[in-house]
Amino acid sequence: MKKGIPAIFCGCLGMALGLAMAFSLLTRHAEPAAYLVGEYGGCLAVFDAAAGETPREVTDVRVEHLPSADRLQLREGISVRDEKELAMLLEDLGS
């Protein structure tokens, strides 16, 4: 019975993380995005959501060093509503 507890815990944790990501994606589209965080030249970059393909800022954070879940999100682009959310996301991805 003790062997089943870690499996149940991991399953519950996985479901909780999945629900948190789904909620984040649903609420993220409630307000229009000001920025889009993605990849440019292999580095983490910030784009103006309405401007297009030229980044407004390219960081020195190499995308290849990020966890695979973050890399997948960056391929699609992470929508960011404002400067505060942008700073928090960049700090999270850069650490």
N, C-alpha and C positions, 0 to 999 in steps of 0.2 A: 504494500500500500504506500510505503514511503517513496517508492520509485515513481508513482503516478503524480505526486504532488508537484515536482518540478515541471512536468509536462503540462499539467493543468495551469500552473502559474504562467508558463511561457505562452500558452494558448490565450489566456486571459489578457496578458500583457500585449500580445500581438493584436488582439481585437481592440483593445483600448487605444493603441497607437493608430490603428487603422481608422477608428471612429474620430479620433482627434484630428488626423490629417483630412478626413472628409469634411468635418465641421469647419476646419480652417479654409479649405478650398471654397466651401459654400459661402462663408461669411466674407471672404476676401473679395468676392465680386459684388458685394453690396454697395460699395462706393467705387467710383472710377479710379483706376490706377494712375498714379502720377509717374511712377517709375517701373521699370522692368529690370530685374537682376538676372543676368545670364552669363554666357561665356563669350570671350573675345580673345582670339589668339592664345587660347589655352589658359587664360586668366579670368578671374571673377570680374565682371564689368557691370556698370550701371548705365541704363539707357533711359532717355525720356520716353514715356509710354506712347506719346503721340508723334514723336519726332522720327523714329525710324531706326536705321541700321548702324549709325555712327554713335559709339558710346560717349557719354558725357564724362565718364570716369572709368579708368581701368586700374584695378588694384594689382598688387604683387602676389595675391593668393592664387596659387596654381590649382586649377580645378581637378587635376589628376590626383591631388593629395587629399581631396575631400571624400567622405564616405559615399558609397554608391547611390544611396537614396538621395543625397544632395545633388550629385551629378545628374541624376535623372530629372530632378526638378529644374535644374539650371538649363538643361537642354530645351525644355519647353518654355522656360522663362518664369520667374517668380514675380507676380504682380505685387507692387508695394504702393500703399495709399499716400504716404507722406514722409517727410524727412525723419521724423521720430522712428517710424517703423523701419525705414531704410537703415538708419544708424544701428538699430537693434539687430537687424538681419545681417548686416555686414560684420558686426562684432561677433555674432554667433558663428558665422561661416569662417571668419578669420582666426578664431581661437582654436 
